[in-house]
């Protein structure tokens, strides 16, 4: 069901009337009504925690799935793992976890996986529908044993966007444990191409395309994103002012 923006704002405003006393606090008011925080608050208040992004039929898959962002990292390190068919690649899971992991692509492919046909919406204004196969992120985080002080999951990638600045993104635990958040290794029943993020990319289906980090190398559980990059939680957030929460 599509909710008109005006109706959404009216409903959200009505819900806020019960919080009037709290809203008089300037610090709370500024945090709540910043555009990004209000967007996140409104979406998550009106949708169930596990509400799914729309899924599509096989006949609706786009004939070409356009690559977003980097089409090839083309760094010496990436070329080295690409030449071996990614047999030497390992996904490291580190940070605030009880059991750090180092997972090969072949291992990931043996784990229980999920398939979903979803639409990728790019901030540049285009979209494409594709069929993704991958391991639920929750499976990996459960295996690593998140510590109680973990609050965010940071994705460190192989693509360097200039000046020795590899791409990175982050999501909170609400999105990390969502059933459609997967570490995808296949697109449209084929192993990921380089252009689409080989060997592994994130799919967090309720957010815009720049959150779908490609060329994953390391996943880090952290308590705060303040010490990641410039402190806003992602490459484009830090260097281009994009919103950290890109929910759709």
C-alpha positions as CSV (number, residue, x, y, z in Angstrom):
1,X,0.0,0.0,0.0
2,X,1.3,3.4,-0.9
3,X,0.9,6.1,1.7
4,X,0.9,9.7,0.5
5,X,3.6,11.8,2.0
6,X,1.1,14.2,3.4
7,X,-0.8,11.4,5.1
8,X,2.4,10.0,6.5
9,X,3.4,13.3,8.0
10,X,0.0,14.0,9.4
11,X,-0.1,10.5,11.0
12,X,3.4,11.0,12.4
13,X,2.6,14.4,13.7
14,X,-0.5,13.0,15.5
15,X,1.7,10.3,17.1
16,X,4.1,12.9,18.3
17,X,1.4,14.8,20.3
18,X,1.7,12.4,23.1
19,X,5.4,13.2,23.4
20,X,4.9,16.9,23.7
21,X,6.8,17.3,27.0
22,X,9.8,15.4,25.7
23,X,9.7,17.4,22.5
24,X,10.2,20.6,24.4
25,X,13.7,19.6,25.2
26,X,15.8,21.4,22.6
27,X,18.4,18.6,22.3
28,X,15.8,15.9,21.8
29,X,13.8,18.1,19.4
30,X,16.8,18.8,17.2
31,X,17.7,15.1,17.1
32,X,14.2,13.9,16.4
33,X,13.3,16.5,13.7
34,X,16.5,16.4,11.7
35,X,15.4,15.2,8.3
36,X,17.4,12.0,8.5
37,X,16.2,11.0,12.0
38,X,12.6,11.9,11.3
39,X,12.7,9.8,8.1
40,X,14.1,6.8,10.0
41,X,11.7,7.3,12.9
42,X,8.6,7.7,10.7
43,X,9.4,4.6,8.5
44,X,10.2,2.3,11.4
45,X,7.2,3.5,13.4
46,X,4.8,2.8,10.6
47,X,6.3,-0.5,9.4
48,X,6.7,-3.7,11.3
49,X,10.3,-4.5,12.2
50,X,10.5,-7.4,9.8
51,X,8.3,-5.8,7.0
52,X,9.6,-7.0,3.7
53,X,10.6,-5.0,0.7
54,X,8.5,-5.9,-2.3
55,X,9.6,-9.0,-4.1
56,X,8.8,-9.7,-7.8
57,X,8.1,-12.5,-10.2
58,X,10.9,-14.1,-12.4
59,X,9.4,-12.6,-15.6
60,X,9.8,-9.1,-14.1
61,X,13.6,-9.4,-13.8
62,X,15.4,-6.6,-15.7
63,X,17.2,-7.8,-18.9
64,X,20.3,-5.9,-17.8
65,X,21.2,-5.2,-14.2
66,X,23.2,-2.0,-14.4
67,X,26.2,-1.7,-12.1
68,X,26.1,1.1,-9.5
69,X,29.1,2.9,-8.2
70,X,32.5,1.2,-9.0
71,X,32.4,-1.2,-11.9
72,X,35.9,-2.6,-11.2
73,X,38.1,-1.9,-8.2
74,X,41.2,-2.5,-10.4
75,X,43.6,-2.4,-7.5
76,X,46.6,-4.7,-7.3
77,X,45.1,-6.5,-4.3
78,X,41.8,-7.0,-6.0
79,X,43.3,-8.2,-9.3
80,X,45.3,-10.7,-7.4
81,X,42.3,-12.4,-5.8
82,X,40.3,-12.1,-9.1
83,X,43.0,-14.0,-11.0
84,X,42.5,-17.0,-8.7
85,X,38.8,-17.0,-9.1
86,X,38.5,-15.6,-5.6
87,X,39.8,-18.9,-4.1
88,X,42.3,-16.9,-2.0
89,X,39.7,-14.4,-0.9
90,X,38.4,-14.5,2.7
91,X,35.7,-12.5,4.4
92,X,36.9,-11.5,7.8
93,X,34.3,-10.8,10.6
94,X,35.9,-8.8,13.4
95,X,35.3,-6.2,16.0
96,X,32.9,-6.7,18.9
97,X,32.4,-10.4,18.3
98,X,33.2,-13.3,20.5
99,X,34.4,-15.5,17.7
100,X,36.2,-13.7,14.8
101,X,35.7,-15.4,11.5
102,X,37.6,-15.9,8.2
103,X,35.3,-17.4,5.6
104,X,36.1,-18.5,2.1
105,X,33.7,-18.1,-0.8
106,X,33.2,-21.9,-1.1
107,X,32.3,-22.1,2.6
108,X,29.7,-19.3,2.2
109,X,28.1,-21.1,-0.7
110,X,27.6,-24.2,1.4
111,X,25.7,-22.3,4.1
112,X,21.8,-22.1,4.2
113,X,20.9,-19.3,1.8
114,X,18.0,-17.1,0.7
115,X,16.9,-16.1,-2.8
116,X,14.9,-12.9,-3.4
117,X,13.8,-11.0,-6.5
118,X,13.9,-7.3,-5.5
119,X,14.3,-3.9,-7.0
120,X,17.5,-1.9,-6.7
121,X,16.8,1.8,-6.5
122,X,19.8,4.1,-7.2
123,X,20.1,7.6,-5.8
124,X,20.9,8.6,-9.4
125,X,17.3,7.9,-10.3
126,X,17.4,4.5,-12.1
127,X,16.2,1.1,-10.9
128,X,16.6,-2.5,-11.8
129,X,15.1,-5.8,-10.7
130,X,17.3,-8.8,-10.0
131,X,17.3,-12.2,-8.4
132,X,19.8,-12.4,-5.5
133,X,21.2,-15.4,-3.7
134,X,23.2,-15.2,-0.6
135,X,23.7,-16.0,3.1
136,X,21.5,-14.0,5.6
137,X,23.8,-11.6,7.4
138,X,22.1,-12.8,10.6
139,X,23.6,-16.3,10.1
140,X,27.1,-14.8,10.0
141,X,26.6,-12.5,12.9
142,X,25.2,-15.4,15.0
143,X,28.2,-17.5,14.2
144,X,30.5,-14.8,15.2
145,X,28.7,-14.1,18.4
146,X,27.9,-10.4,18.6
147,X,28.9,-8.9,21.9
148,X,26.3,-6.9,23.8
149,X,28.0,-3.6,23.2
150,X,27.8,-4.0,19.4
151,X,25.4,-1.5,17.9
152,X,26.4,-1.2,14.2
153,X,27.8,-3.4,11.4
154,X,30.4,-1.8,9.2
155,X,31.3,-3.1,5.7
156,X,34.8,-2.6,4.4
157,X,35.3,-3.0,0.7
158,X,38.0,-3.5,-1.9
159,X,37.2,-0.6,-4.2
160,X,39.3,2.5,-3.7
161,X,37.6,5.7,-4.6
162,X,40.7,7.7,-4.7
163,X,43.4,8.9,-2.3
164,X,43.6,5.6,-0.6
165,X,40.0,5.7,0.6
166,X,38.4,2.3,0.3
167,X,34.6,2.2,0.2
168,X,32.8,1.5,3.5
169,X,29.2,1.5,4.7
170,X,27.3,0.7,7.9
171,X,23.9,-0.3,9.1
172,X,22.4,-0.8,12.5
173,X,21.3,-4.1,14.0
174,X,17.7,-3.5,13.1
175,X,18.6,-3.8,9.4
176,X,21.5,-6.3,10.0
177,X,19.0,-8.9,11.3
178,X,16.3,-8.2,8.8
179,X,15.3,-11.4,6.9
180,X,16.1,-9.8,3.5
181,X,19.5,-8.5,4.5
182,X,21.9,-11.0,2.8
183,X,25.5,-11.3,1.7
184,X,24.9,-12.1,-2.0
185,X,27.2,-14.2,-4.1
186,X,24.9,-14.7,-7.1
187,X,22.8,-12.5,-9.3
188,X,20.2,-13.9,-11.7
189,X,21.5,-17.5,-11.0
190,X,25.1,-16.6,-12.0
191,X,28.1,-15.8,-9.8
192,X,28.4,-12.1,-9.2
193,X,30.2,-10.3,-12.0
194,X,33.0,-7.9,-11.2
195,X,30.8,-5.0,-12.2
196,X,28.1,-6.1,-9.7
197,X,30.4,-6.7,-6.7
198,X,32.2,-10.0,-7.0
199,X,32.9,-12.0,-4.9
200,X,30.4,-10.8,-2.3
201,X,28.1,-7.8,-1.8
202,X,25.6,-6.6,0.7
203,X,21.9,-6.5,0.0
204,X,19.9,-4.5,2.5
205,X,16.7,-4.3,0.5
206,X,14.9,-1.5,2.4
207,X,17.6,1.0,1.6
208,X,18.9,2.9,-1.5
209,X,21.6,1.5,-3.7
210,X,24.6,3.2,-2.1
211,X,24.0,1.2,1.0
212,X,24.5,-2.1,-1.0
213,X,28.2,-2.3,-0.4
214,X,30.2,-4.3,-3.1
215,X,33.5,-6.1,-3.1
216,X,33.2,-7.0,0.6
217,X,36.5,-7.8,2.4
218,X,35.8,-7.3,6.1
219,X,32.7,-6.9,8.3
220,X,33.3,-5.1,11.6
221,X,30.9,-4.9,14.6
222,X,31.3,-1.6,16.4
223,X,29.6,0.2,19.3
224,X,29.7,3.6,17.4
225,X,30.2,4.8,13.9
226,X,31.8,8.0,15.1
227,X,35.3,6.6,14.6
228,X,34.7,5.1,11.2
229,X,35.9,7.4,8.4
230,X,34.8,10.9,9.1
231,X,32.1,9.7,11.6
232,X,29.0,9.7,9.5
233,X,28.9,6.0,8.8
234,X,29.7,5.6,5.1
235,X,31.8,6.8,2.2
236,X,29.2,9.0,0.5
237,X,27.8,10.1,3.8
238,X,31.3,11.4,4.8
239,X,32.3,12.9,1.4
240,X,29.1,13.9,-0.3
241,X,26.7,14.6,2.5
242,X,24.3,11.6,1.8
243,X,22.0,10.6,4.5
244,X,23.2,7.6,6.6
245,X,19.7,6.2,6.8
246,X,18.5,5.7,3.2
247,X,15.3,3.8,3.8
248,X,12.8,3.4,1.0
